[in-house]
Amino acid sequence: MATLREGTLRQLLIHSAAVMTPLCLSATALAQETSTAAADTAPQGFFSIVFSGGLVGFLILLLLFALSLTAAYLVFEHIMTLRRSEIMPEGLGERVRESLSAGRVAEADQACRQQPSFLSFVLLNGLSELDGGWAAVEKALEDATAEQSARLFRKIEYLSVIGNIAPMVGLLGTVTGMIFAFQQVASTQGSAGAADLAEGIYQALVTTVGGLIVAIPCLGAFAIFRNRVDQLVAEAAYVALHAFAPLKRRRSAKPQPTTAVPPPPPTDGDA
């Protein structure tokens, strides 16, 4: 009796295995076909990923590309203009110093006008206040230096603006992509799978990557150029003060006029 039961159980197991094996094979094949189809429909190349975000994603990436071109132009311009030879022409400070030592103010003025630069602008402002004494000259030098340094800082400030805007633009693309992804879930009443959500999310994150690629070099270049401007402005201020040193010594060495002491009033004995 026990042997009969064992035989019957063995036959049931064999029949069950015979039925389940084709079903498992069919499910495995279906899963492979589905993953293959998803891989075929997913964007593979760079331009496919760029255009996969739709019109909104493409416009955001186009804006990031324009910002990157602007940043590249600004970096190239600052590399060419923030040079010591452009800020302080070679020998200008010494020529002005020698001219002022010899009392040739017109010659010093002409030397500054022949080489327009940061330093020449500061020196011309100092020369224009010679009649007011050393205090007026020093004040004019300080004001001109502050004005020119502010002008240089305003130029490099655009790199900081681009570096702060680019991640926000990329984040805008990510947010819009997430909205579209969850809109697909809502339109399908929750039947969208994880693969559909993942596709929309990674397409949306492309704009964030683009924003960071633009922002990181811009902020790095801004820090480098800011330090460069600080260094050049400090050197130019020192050269300007050094050029006017003969005038300062001449003013301080000039003898002060002495006032005559009035005679004492007559006394009664003298009368």
C-alpha positions in Angstrom: 0.0 0.0 0.0 2.8 2.4 0.9 4.6 1.5 -2.3 1.5 2.3 -4.3 1.2 5.7 -2.7 4.9 6.5 -3.3 4.5 5.6 -7.0 1.4 7.8 -7.3 3.2 10.7 -5.7 6.2 10.3 -7.9 4.0 10.3 -11.0 2.3 13.5 -9.8 5.6 15.2 -9.3 6.8 14.2 -12.8 3.6 15.5 -14.4 3.9 18.8 -12.4 7.5 19.3 -13.5 6.6 18.6 -17.1 3.9 21.3 -16.9 5.9 24.0 -15.0 9.1 23.7 -17.0 7.7 25.1 -20.3 6.0 27.9 -18.4 9.2 28.9 -16.7 11.0 28.8 -20.0 8.3 30.9 -21.6 8.4 33.5 -18.8 12.2 33.8 -19.0 12.1 34.3 -22.8 9.4 36.9 -22.4 11.5 38.8 -19.9 14.5 38.7 -22.1 12.5 40.0 -25.1 11.1 42.8 -22.9 14.6 43.9 -21.7 16.0 43.7 -25.2 13.1 45.8 -26.5 13.7 48.4 -23.7 17.4 48.5 -24.5 16.7 48.9 -28.2 14.3 51.8 -27.5 16.6 53.6 -25.0 18.8 56.3 -26.4 22.3 55.1 -26.9 24.3 58.0 -28.5 25.0 61.5 -27.1 22.7 63.3 -29.5 20.0 60.7 -28.9 20.1 61.4 -25.2 20.1 65.2 -25.9 17.0 65.0 -28.1 15.3 62.5 -25.9 14.2 65.2 -23.5 11.8 66.7 -25.9 11.5 70.3 -26.9 11.9 71.6 -23.4 15.0 69.6 -22.7 16.5 70.6 -26.0 15.9 74.3 -25.3 17.4 74.1 -21.9 20.5 72.4 -23.3 20.7 75.0 -26.0 20.7 77.7 -23.3 23.4 75.9 -21.4 25.5 75.7 -24.6 25.1 79.5 -25.1 26.2 80.1 -21.6 29.2 77.9 -22.1 30.2 79.8 -25.2 29.9 83.1 -23.4 32.0 81.8 -20.5 34.7 80.6 -22.9 34.8 84.1 -24.5 35.1 85.8 -21.2 37.9 83.5 -20.0 39.8 84.1 -23.2 39.3 87.9 -22.9 40.5 88.0 -19.3 43.5 85.9 -20.1 44.5 88.5 -22.8 43.7 91.6 -20.7 44.7 90.7 -17.1 48.3 90.7 -17.9 51.0 92.7 -16.1 52.0 94.4 -19.4 48.4 95.5 -20.0 47.8 96.8 -16.5 51.3 98.3 -15.9 53.3 99.0 -19.1 57.0 98.4 -18.7 59.0 101.4 -17.5 56.0 103.8 -17.3 56.3 104.4 -13.6 60.0 105.0 -13.8 59.7 107.5 -16.6 57.0 109.4 -14.6 59.2 109.3 -11.5 62.2 110.7 -13.4 60.1 113.5 -15.0 58.7 114.6 -11.7 62.1 114.5 -10.1 63.3 116.9 -12.8 60.2 119.1 -12.6 58.9 118.2 -16.1 55.3 117.6 -15.4 54.2 118.0 -19.0 56.6 115.2 -20.0 55.2 112.9 -17.4 51.7 113.7 -18.6 52.6 113.0 -22.2 54.2 109.6 -21.2 51.0 108.5 -19.5 48.8 109.5 -22.5 51.0 107.6 -24.9 50.4 104.3 -23.1 46.8 104.1 -21.9 46.4 101.5 -19.2 45.3 101.0 -15.6 48.5 102.6 -14.3 48.4 105.5 -16.7 44.9 106.4 -15.7 45.9 106.5 -12.0 49.0 108.6 -12.7 47.0 111.1 -14.8 44.5 111.6 -12.0 47.4 112.2 -9.6 49.1 114.7 -12.0 45.8 116.6 -12.4 45.9 117.4 -8.6 49.5 118.7 -8.3 48.4 122.2 -7.5 46.4 121.0 -4.5 49.4 119.6 -2.7 50.4 116.0 -1.7 47.1 115.4 0.2 45.0 116.1 -2.9 47.4 114.0 -5.1 47.2 111.0 -2.7 43.4 111.3 -2.6 43.2 111.4 -6.4 45.4 108.3 -6.7 43.3 106.3 -4.2 40.0 107.3 -6.0 41.4 106.4 -9.4 42.7 103.0 -8.2 39.4 102.2 -6.6 37.5 103.1 -9.7 39.7 101.1 -12.1 39.7 98.0 -9.8 35.9 98.1 -9.6 35.8 98.2 -13.4 38.0 95.1 -13.5 35.9 93.3 -10.9 32.7 94.0 -12.8 34.2 92.4 -15.9 35.1 89.1 -14.1 31.8 89.1 -12.2 30.0 87.8 -15.2 31.8 84.5 -14.8 30.4 84.2 -11.3 26.9 85.0 -12.6 27.2 82.2 -15.3 28.5 79.8 -12.7 25.5 80.4 -10.4 22.9 80.4 -13.2 24.0 77.3 -15.0 23.1 74.8 -12.2 19.7 76.5 -11.8 19.0 76.1 -15.5 20.0 72.4 -15.3 17.8 71.9 -12.3 14.9 73.4 -14.2 15.4 70.8 -16.9 15.5 68.0 -14.2 12.3 69.3 -12.6 10.4 69.5 -15.9 11.6 66.0 -16.8 10.4 64.6 -13.5 7.0 66.3 -14.0 6.7 64.6 -17.4 7.7 61.2 -16.0 5.1 61.3 -13.2 2.6 62.7 -15.7 3.1 59.5 -17.6 2.4 57.5 -14.5 -0.8 59.4 -13.8 -2.0 59.1 -17.4 -1.5 55.3 -17.3 -3.2 55.1 -13.9 -0.1 53.7 -12.2 0.5 51.0 -14.7 3.8 52.5 -15.8 6.7 50.4 -14.6 10.0 51.2 -13.1 11.7 51.1 -16.5 9.4 53.9 -17.8 10.2 56.0 -14.7 13.9 55.3 -14.9 14.0 56.3 -18.6 12.3 59.7 -17.9 14.5 60.4 -14.9 17.9 59.7 -16.6 16.8 61.8 -19.5 15.9 64.7 -17.1 19.2 64.4 -15.3 21.1 65.1 -18.5 20.3 68.8 -18.1 21.7 68.8 -14.5 25.0 67.3 -15.8 25.2 70.0 -18.5 24.6 72.7 -15.9 27.4 71.4 -13.6 29.8 71.0 -16.6 29.3 74.7 -17.3 29.3 76.0 -13.7 32.3 74.3 -12.3 34.9 75.7 -14.7 33.2 79.1 -14.5 33.5 79.3 -10.7 37.1 78.1 -10.8 38.1 80.7 -13.4 36.3 83.4 -11.5 38.3 82.6 -8.3 41.6 82.6 -10.3 40.9 85.9 -12.1 39.7 87.6 -8.8 43.0 86.8 -7.2 44.9 88.0 -10.2 43.0 91.3 -10.2 43.8 91.8 -6.5 47.5 91.2 -7.1 47.7 93.5 -10.1 45.8 96.3 -8.4 48.1 96.2 -5.4 51.2 96.3 -7.6 49.8 99.2 -9.6 49.0 101.2 -6.5 52.5 100.7 -5.2 54.1 101.7 -8.5 51.9 104.9 -8.6 52.9 105.9 -5.1 56.5 105.2 -5.9 56.3 107.4 -9.0 55.0 110.4 -6.9 57.6 109.9 -4.2 59.9 112.8 -5.4 56.9 115.1 -5.2 56.1 114.0 -1.7 59.7 114.5 -0.5 59.9 117.9 -2.2 56.7 119.1 -0.5 57.9 117.8 2.9 61.4 119.4 2.5 60.1 122.8 1.5 60.8 125.2 4.4 57.7 126.5 6.2 57.2 130.3 6.1 58.0 131.9 9.4 55.7 134.4 10.9 57.2 137.7 12.2 56.9 138.1 16.0 55.2 141.5 16.8 57.3 143.8 19.0 56.3 144.1 22.6 54.1 147.1 23.6 56.0 150.1 25.1 56.2 150.4 28.8 55.7 153.6 31.0 59.5 153.8 31.7 60.2 154.0 27.9 57.7 156.9 27.6 
